[in-house]
Amino acid sequence: MKYQTGKPGRVLVAKFEDHDDVLANLVGLAKTEDIRAGIFYLVGGMRGGRIVVGPEIDEVPPKPVWRTLGETHEVVGLGTIFWQGDEPKVHFHGAFGKKDMVKVGCLREQSETFLVLEAVIIEMEGITATRELDPVTGLVLLKL
């Protein structure tokens, strides 16, 4: 295990409105506010998105299993922001529920707000972690 210590910095609250692209707006906010390291919480509704719900089998490199959120869902989850080169990279895992059905996964594509989605972003000061492409797994992973 590797780790770094830091402290909380600024706290931002964002309200995503109906049809806003969640992932694109989080990346844009990280750029605008120059958030180099952060943690965020999301709560609200999503119209759609694509999530990864695990690998098909336990092998490296993993072949992801995709699920589409093809209708509105409630969402709650946690994510991080670290930069890869000149771009912030968002990593978000959440629970997505509709009626009696719940999916849990990593939101990676086509993220669209339904009515309202709230984000609380906590900047982490003193953390120099970045994201880098890992040639073995093919994933963009945290580097400390």
MITITI-912569 format. One record per residue: x, y, z of N, C-alpha, C in turn; residue in three letters. Coordinates in steps of 0.02 Angstrom, whole numbers, padded with zeros to 5 digits, always signed. Example, Ala and Ser with C-alpha at 12.3 -4.5 7.8 and 13.67 -1.06 7.14 Angstrom:
<pts>
+00660-00284+00390+00615-00225+00390+00660-00165+00390ALA/+00642-00112+00354+00684-00053+00357+00645+00002+00394SER/
</pts>
This chain:
<pts>
+00043-00059+00000+00000+00000+00000+00044+00062+00000MET/+00024+00111-00037+00056+00176-00038+00004+00227-00017LYS/+00026+00280+00016-00022+00332+00035+00012+00399+00042TYR/-00030+00451+00043-00009+00520+00055-00056+00549+00106GLN/-00034+00600+00141-00078+00635+00188-00087+00707+00164THR/-00145+00732+00176-00161+00800+00158-00213+00827+00205GLY/-00246+00879+00184-00298+00908+00226-00353+00936+00180LYS/-00413+00944+00208-00468+00971+00168-00453+01043+00147PRO/-00472+01059+00086-00466+01127+00061-00535+01157+00053GLY/-00547+01187-00005-00612+01217-00018-00667+01164-00022ARG/-00728+01185-00008-00786+01142-00016-00832+01177-00066VAL/-00851+01141-00118-00894+01168-00170-00959+01130-00170LEU/-01013+01164-00183-01078+01133-00191-01103+01151-00261VAL/-01123+01100-00299-01147+01112-00367-01216+01080-00376ALA/-01257+01114-00414-01323+01088-00431-01326+01077-00506LYS/-01332+01014-00526-01340+00997-00596-01415+00998-00611PHE/-01431+01028-00667-01502+01035-00686-01521+00984-00739GLU/-01585+00979-00751-01613+00930-00798-01574+00929-00864ASP/-01553+00871-00884-01516+00857-00946-01442+00876-00944HIS/-01416+00903-00889-01344+00918-00884-01304+00853-00888ASP/-01247+00856-00921-01200+00800-00924-01160+00800-00860ASP/-01169+00750-00819-01139+00748-00752-01063+00744-00756VAL/-01037+00695-00792-00964+00686-00795-00929+00745-00827LEU/-00956+00770-00882-00926+00828-00916-00926+00889-00871ALA/-00979+00900-00834-00982+00958-00789-00934+00951-00730ASN/-00926+00891-00704-00877+00881-00650-00806+00895-00675LEU/-00790+00871-00734-00724+00884-00764-00715+00959-00775VAL/-00767+00992-00802-00764+01064-00814-00755+01104-00751GLY/-00790+01084-00698-00784+01118-00634-00714+01109-00604LEU/-00686+01048-00610-00618+01036-00586-00568+01078-00623ALA/-00578+01088-00689-00534+01130-00728-00541+01203-00707LYS/-00602+01227-00705-00615+01297-00688-00587+01316-00620THR/-00597+01272-00572-00576+01286-00503-00507+01259-00487GLU/-00474+01228-00536-00408+01198-00529-00405+01152-00468ASP/-00452+01106-00465-00453+01056-00412-00409+00998-00436ILE/-00349+00994-00406-00300+00943-00427-00312+00876-00393ARG/-00344+00877-00335-00361+00816-00298-00425+00831-00259ALA/-00473+00787-00264-00536+00799-00229-00577+00736-00222GLY/-00625+00741-00178-00675+00688-00168-00743+00721-00176ILE/-00791+00684-00203-00857+00713-00211-00911+00662-00198PHE/-00969+00688-00179-01028+00649-00166-01082+00673-00214TYR/-01121+00627-00242-01177+00644-00284-01241+00615-00256LEU/-01295+00653-00260-01360+00628-00240-01413+00663-00283VAL/-01460+00624-00308-01513+00653-00349-01538+00604-00401GLY/-01552+00630-00461-01580+00588-00513-01540+00591-00578GLY/-01542+00535-00613-01510+00531-00679-01558+00502-00729MET/-01557+00530-00790-01597+00505-00845-01566+00444-00878ARG/-01501+00446-00883-01467+00393-00919-01394+00394-00904GLY/-01361+00341-00925-01290+00335-00917-01269+00264-00931GLY/-01204+00254-00934-01177+00187-00942-01129+00174-00886ARG/-01138+00115-00855-01097+00097-00798-01063+00030-00811ILE/-01006+00022-00778-00971-00043-00778-00988-00077-00712VAL/-01010-00139-00717-01031-00176-00657-00984-00234-00640VAL/-00923-00229-00664-00872-00279-00648-00842-00309-00710GLY/-00791-00349-00701-00762-00384-00758-00802-00447-00774PRO/-00799-00469-00837-00834-00531-00856-00807-00590-00816GLU/-00740-00595-00812-00708-00646-00771-00648-00614-00737ILE/-00623-00647-00686-00567-00620-00648-00501-00632-00684ASP/-00486-00587-00732-00424-00592-00770-00398-00522-00784GLU/-00333-00519-00800-00301-00456-00816-00274-00461-00887VAL/-00289-00413-00931-00330-00355-00918-00405-00373-00914PRO/-00442-00338-00873-00513-00354-00865-00554-00333-00926PRO/-00604-00374-00943-00652-00356-00995-00715-00332-00958LYS/-00732-00267-00964-00788-00240-00924-00856-00265-00947PRO/-00900-00271-00898-00971-00286-00910-01008-00220-00905VAL/-01040-00199-00959-01075-00135-00963-01149-00144-00951TRP/-01179-00095-00919-01252-00091-00911-01272-00020-00928ARG/-01329-00014-00962-01355+00051-00981-01413+00070-00934THR/-01410+00132-00910-01466+00159-00872-01511+00193-00923LEU/-01559+00156-00949-01599+00180-01005-01660+00221-00985GLY/-01668+00232-00922-01725+00272-00898-01703+00308-00834GLU/-01748+00345-00805-01730+00383-00745-01714+00337-00687THR/-01665+00358-00647-01644+00321-00587-01628+00371-00532HIS/-01637+00350-00471-01610+00386-00414-01537+00366-00409GLU/-01495+00411-00386-01423+00396-00382-01393+00425-00318VAL/-01349+00386-00289-01309+00410-00233-01240+00377-00240VAL/-01188+00415-00227-01122+00385-00234-01065+00432-00216GLY/-01005+00406-00228-00943+00438-00207-00893+00433-00263LEU/-00854+00486-00272-00803+00485-00324-00742+00526-00306GLY/-00691+00520-00348-00630+00557-00338-00611+00594-00402THR/-00570+00646-00393-00543+00685-00448-00467+00688-00439ILE/-00431+00663-00489-00359+00670-00494-00343+00682-00567PHE/-00288+00713-00581-00272+00732-00650-00228+00680-00684TRP/-00240+00672-00749-00198+00633-00793-00171+00682-00845GLN/-00108+00701-00838-00080+00751-00882-00114+00818-00872GLY/-00143+00845-00926-00176+00910-00923-00252+00906-00912ASP/-00277+00848-00896-00349+00839-00889-00368+00807-00823GLU/-00420+00834-00790-00446+00800-00730-00482+00736-00751PRO/-00473+00684-00711-00508+00621-00722-00553+00608-00663LYS/-00615+00593-00678-00665+00580-00626-00676+00505-00622VAL/-00677+00479-00561-00691+00408-00549-00749+00406-00500HIS/-00807+00382-00522-00868+00383-00482-00900+00314-00479PHE/-00914+00292-00418-00953+00230-00408-01016+00249-00371HIS/-01072+00222-00396-01135+00240-00365-01185+00183-00367GLY/-01239+00194-00330-01297+00150-00332-01351+00186-00371ALA/-01382+00150-00418-01431+00178-00463-01495+00137-00456PHE/-01548+00168-00431-01608+00131-00416-01669+00155-00454GLY/-01711+00106-00473-01775+00120-00506-01825+00067-00482LYS/-01878+00089-00449-01928+00043-00421-01893-00008-00376LYS/-01899-00073-00392-01868-00125-00350-01801-00147-00377ASP/-01774-00111-00426-01711-00132-00458-01656-00083-00438MET/-01599-00111-00417-01541-00070-00399-01480-00097-00436VAL/-01443-00052-00467-01379-00069-00499-01325-00030-00463LYS/-01267-00061-00455-01210-00028-00425-01153-00034-00474VAL/-01120+00023-00489-01065+00019-00536-01028+00084-00544GLY/-00981+00083-00591-00937+00139-00606-00966+00176-00667CYS/-00988+00238-00656-01016+00278-00710-00960+00302-00756LEU/-00965+00285-00820-00911+00302-00866-00934+00339-00928ARG/-00996+00333-00946-01019+00363-01009-01091+00389-01002GLU/-01108+00434-01047-01178+00457-01057-01214+00473-00992GLN/-01186+00518-00954-01217+00535-00889-01261+00597-00897SER/-01325+00589-00885-01372+00644-00895-01417+00651-00834GLU/-01421+00712-00807-01461+00727-00748-01536+00722-00763THR/-01573+00696-00715-01646+00699-00716-01667+00747-00660PHE/-01700+00800-00679-01724+00853-00635-01668+00889-00598LEU/-01639+00855-00548-01586+00888-00510-01538+00835-00482VAL/-01475+00853-00481-01424+00811-00450-01378+00858-00413LEU/-01364+00842-00350-01322+00885-00309-01254+00853-00300GLU/-01202+00895-00301-01134+00872-00289-01103+00913-00233ALA/-01069+00879-00189-01027+00912-00139-00956+00889-00153VAL/-00912+00937-00167-00843+00922-00186-00797+00951-00132ILE/-00753+00908-00107-00705+00929-00056-00636+00923-00086ILE/-00604+00980-00093-00536+00982-00119-00488+00953-00066GLU/-00437+00917-00089-00387+00890-00044-00321+00926-00057MET/-00296+00961-00006-00233+00998-00013-00175+00954+00011GLU/-00118+00961-00021-00058+00924-00002-00053+00855-00033GLY/-00102+00837-00074-00102+00772-00109-00076+00784-00180ILE/-00026+00746-00200+00004+00754-00266-00010+00694-00311THR/-00058+00653-00293-00075+00594-00332-00099+00614-00401ALA/-00086+00571-00449-00108+00581-00518-00139+00516-00543THR/-00163+00517-00604-00187+00456-00637-00141+00442-00697ARG/-00126+00378-00706-00085+00358-00763-00112+00294-00792GLU/-00103+00286-00858-00123+00225-00891-00077+00168-00869LEU/-00106+00115-00844-00069+00056-00823-00067+00007-00883ASP/-00008-00007-00909-00004-00049-00969-00027-00121-00958PRO/-00024-00146-00896-00044-00215-00882-00120-00222-00883VAL/-00155-00176-00848-00228-00182-00843-00264-00144-00898THR/-00230-00096-00929-00263-00053-00979-00308+00000-00947GLY/-00304+00007-00881-00345+00055-00845-00304+00116-00825LEU/-00338+00173-00818-00306+00233-00793-00311+00231-00717VAL/-00254+00218-00684-00254+00206-00613-00220+00261-00573LEU/-00235+00263-00509-00206+00312-00464-00132+00297-00455LEU/-00091+00351-00458-00020+00344-00446-00001+00390-00388LYS/+00031+00361-00337+00053+00400-00279+00129+00406-00281LEU/
</pts>
